[in-house]
Amino acid sequence: MDFIQKGFVGKNKSWMYILTMLVIFIAIQFASIPLVIAAFFEVDGDMEKFEKAAESSFMDIGMNSNLFLFLMIFTFMIALLALFLCVRYIHKKKFISIITSRDKVDWNRILYAFALWGIISVVAIFVGMYLSPEDYTWNFKPLPFFTLVFVSFVFLPFQTSSEELIFRGYLMQGFGTLVKNRWFPLIITSVIFGLLHGMNPEVEKLGYILMAVSYTHLRAHE
């Protein structure tokens, strides 16, 4: 069954999609409370410093980078939980229906994609080091490094999965059931995804062309 067609399974009233997105938004706000509290204690209750940090990034106040990363990812974990509950109990669907049109997740394809992008990233880094060695500094510190590796491998998938499932899964199927074609859902979710990530630090550093290549990707029809 085509992935978009899979969206017609279950209950698909427009208000259900609006309600789900509202629930996810509210869930993220509540999940942000631990980050806000941690930042508040980091500045010892200084509201002026706190407000300045809130306007840019709490990293600017000297918060431990791994703690900051985990608390940021925690908001995505709660968003993913909210999405799961809404799909199961509002739309009356199996959660796997917004992941794949198959009966089960094809982990071999996921591992293949992971390995492929991993190889490309490693090659790009070494090419960059060869062409511009002055841009790289060796600052290896075992404890922060392995803590980051642990957080990245265990918790970072929650962030990437929540974003992909909300935009490339849930909303793509939602727009598909609304307009009943494949191209509009693909284009509109890519545009929304790109706009929401347009202010990310990596986009500012690497440019919008890279963002277009990395973020506006096609999802293969299964």
C-alpha positions as CSV (number, residue, x, y, z in Angstrom):
1,M,0.0,0.0,0.0
2,D,1.3,3.4,-0.9
3,F,2.4,5.5,2.1
4,I,0.0,8.4,1.4
5,Q,-2.9,5.9,1.0
6,K,-2.0,4.5,4.4
7,G,-3.2,7.8,5.8
8,F,-6.8,7.0,4.9
9,V,-6.8,4.2,7.5
10,G,-8.5,5.2,10.8
11,K,-10.2,8.5,11.5
12,N,-9.0,11.5,9.5
13,K,-11.1,14.5,10.3
14,S,-9.4,17.9,9.7
15,W,-10.0,18.9,13.3
16,M,-8.1,15.8,14.5
17,Y,-4.9,17.0,12.8
18,I,-5.3,20.5,14.2
19,L,-5.9,19.1,17.7
20,T,-2.9,16.8,17.5
21,M,-0.6,19.6,16.5
22,L,-2.0,21.7,19.3
23,V,-1.4,18.9,21.8
24,I,2.2,18.5,20.5
25,F,2.8,22.2,20.8
26,I,1.5,22.3,24.4
27,A,3.5,19.2,25.3
28,I,6.7,20.8,24.1
29,Q,6.0,23.9,26.2
30,F,5.7,21.8,29.3
31,A,8.7,19.7,28.4
32,S,10.8,22.9,28.1
33,I,10.3,23.7,31.8
34,P,13.3,21.6,33.0
35,L,15.5,23.5,30.6
36,V,14.2,26.9,31.8
37,I,14.7,25.9,35.4
38,A,18.2,24.7,34.8
39,A,19.0,28.0,33.0
40,F,17.5,30.0,35.8
41,F,19.8,28.3,38.4
42,E,22.8,28.7,36.0
43,V,22.5,32.5,36.3
44,D,21.8,32.3,40.0
45,G,18.3,33.8,39.6
46,D,19.6,36.9,37.7
47,M,16.6,37.8,35.6
48,E,18.5,40.2,33.4
49,K,21.0,37.5,32.4
50,F,18.2,35.0,32.1
51,E,16.1,37.1,29.8
52,K,19.1,37.8,27.5
53,A,19.9,34.1,27.3
54,A,16.3,33.3,26.5
55,E,16.5,35.7,23.5
56,S,19.4,33.8,22.0
57,S,20.5,30.5,23.5
58,F,20.9,29.2,27.1
59,M,24.3,27.9,26.0
60,D,25.5,31.5,26.2
61,I,25.2,31.5,30.0
62,G,27.8,28.7,30.3
63,M,25.4,25.8,30.8
64,N,27.1,22.4,30.3
65,S,26.7,21.6,26.6
66,N,25.8,18.0,27.2
67,L,23.2,18.9,29.8
68,F,21.8,21.5,27.4
69,L,21.6,19.0,24.6
70,F,19.8,16.4,26.7
71,L,17.3,18.9,28.0
72,M,16.6,20.1,24.4
73,I,16.2,16.5,23.3
74,F,13.8,15.8,26.2
75,T,11.3,18.2,24.6
76,F,11.4,16.1,21.5
77,M,10.9,12.9,23.5
78,I,7.7,14.4,25.0
79,A,6.6,15.6,21.6
80,L,7.1,12.1,20.2
81,L,5.1,10.7,23.1
82,A,2.3,13.2,22.4
83,L,2.3,12.2,18.7
84,F,2.1,8.6,19.6
85,L,-0.9,9.1,22.0
86,C,-2.8,11.3,19.4
87,V,-2.3,8.8,16.6
88,R,-3.4,5.9,18.7
89,Y,-6.3,7.5,20.6
90,I,-7.5,10.3,18.4
91,H,-6.9,8.9,14.9
92,K,-7.4,5.3,16.0
93,K,-4.4,4.1,14.0
94,K,-1.4,2.0,14.6
95,F,1.7,4.2,15.2
96,I,3.6,2.2,12.6
97,S,1.2,3.6,9.9
98,I,3.0,7.0,10.0
99,I,6.4,5.4,9.8
100,T,6.0,3.0,6.9
101,S,3.4,1.5,4.6
102,R,4.8,-1.9,5.4
103,D,3.8,-4.2,8.2
104,K,7.0,-3.6,10.1
105,V,9.9,-1.2,10.1
106,D,12.7,-2.2,7.6
107,W,15.7,-1.8,9.9
108,N,18.1,-2.9,7.1
109,R,17.2,0.2,5.1
110,I,17.7,2.4,8.2
111,L,21.1,1.0,8.9
112,Y,22.0,1.3,5.2
113,A,21.1,5.0,5.2
114,F,22.9,5.5,8.5
115,A,26.1,3.9,7.2
116,L,25.9,5.7,3.9
117,W,25.5,9.2,5.4
118,G,28.2,8.2,8.0
119,I,30.7,7.4,5.3
120,I,29.8,10.6,3.4
121,S,30.2,12.7,6.6
122,V,33.6,11.1,7.5
123,V,34.9,11.6,4.0
124,A,33.7,15.2,3.9
125,I,35.5,15.9,7.3
126,F,38.8,14.4,6.1
127,V,38.6,16.3,2.8
128,G,38.0,19.5,4.8
129,M,40.9,18.7,7.1
130,Y,43.1,18.2,4.1
131,L,42.0,21.3,2.3
132,S,41.8,23.7,5.3
133,P,43.8,22.2,8.2
134,E,43.9,25.6,9.9
135,D,40.1,25.4,10.5
136,Y,40.5,22.4,12.8
137,T,41.9,22.2,16.3
138,W,42.5,19.1,18.3
139,N,40.8,19.4,21.6
140,F,39.9,15.9,22.6
141,K,38.7,15.5,26.2
142,P,37.6,11.9,27.0
143,L,34.8,12.5,29.5
144,P,32.9,15.2,27.6
145,F,33.5,13.4,24.3
146,F,32.1,10.0,25.5
147,T,29.3,11.7,27.3
148,L,28.3,13.4,24.1
149,V,28.6,10.1,22.2
150,F,26.3,8.4,24.7
151,V,23.7,11.3,24.6
152,S,23.9,11.4,20.8
153,F,23.4,7.7,20.2
154,V,20.9,7.1,22.9
155,F,18.8,10.3,22.9
156,L,19.4,12.1,19.7
157,P,17.4,9.6,17.7
158,F,14.3,10.9,19.6
159,Q,14.8,14.4,18.1
160,T,15.4,13.2,14.6
161,S,12.5,10.7,14.8
162,S,10.0,13.2,16.2
163,E,10.8,15.7,13.5
164,E,10.6,13.2,10.7
165,L,7.5,11.5,12.0
166,I,5.6,14.7,12.6
167,F,6.5,16.3,9.2
168,R,7.4,13.4,6.8
169,G,4.9,11.0,8.4
170,Y,2.0,12.4,10.2
171,L,1.5,15.8,8.3
172,M,2.5,14.3,4.9
173,Q,-0.3,11.7,5.3
174,G,-2.6,14.5,6.6
175,F,-2.1,16.7,3.6
176,G,-2.4,13.6,1.4
177,T,-5.8,12.8,2.7
178,L,-6.8,16.4,2.3
179,V,-5.8,17.0,-1.3
180,K,-5.6,13.3,-2.4
181,N,-2.3,13.5,-4.4
182,R,1.3,12.8,-3.7
183,W,3.2,15.9,-4.7
184,F,1.5,18.6,-2.7
185,P,2.1,16.8,0.7
186,L,5.8,16.3,-0.3
187,I,6.3,19.9,-1.3
188,I,4.3,21.6,1.6
189,T,5.9,19.5,4.3
190,S,9.4,20.1,2.9
191,V,8.8,23.9,2.8
192,I,7.4,24.0,6.3
193,F,10.3,21.8,7.5
194,G,12.8,24.1,5.8
195,L,11.3,27.3,7.1
196,L,11.3,26.0,10.7
197,H,15.0,25.1,10.4
198,G,16.0,28.2,8.5
199,M,17.3,29.9,11.6
200,N,19.4,27.0,12.8
201,P,23.1,27.8,13.5
202,E,24.3,25.2,10.9
203,V,22.3,26.9,8.2
204,E,23.8,30.3,9.1
205,K,27.3,28.7,8.9
206,L,26.9,26.4,5.9
207,G,24.3,28.2,3.8
208,Y,20.8,27.7,2.5
209,I,21.9,25.5,-0.4
210,L,23.1,22.8,2.1
211,M,19.8,23.2,4.0
212,A,17.9,22.6,0.8
213,V,19.9,19.5,0.0
214,S,19.7,18.1,3.6
215,Y,16.2,19.1,4.7
216,T,14.2,19.1,1.5
217,H,14.7,15.4,0.7
218,L,12.3,13.1,-1.1
219,R,10.7,10.3,0.8
220,A,10.6,7.1,-1.2
221,H,7.2,5.7,-1.8
222,E,7.0,2.3,-0.3
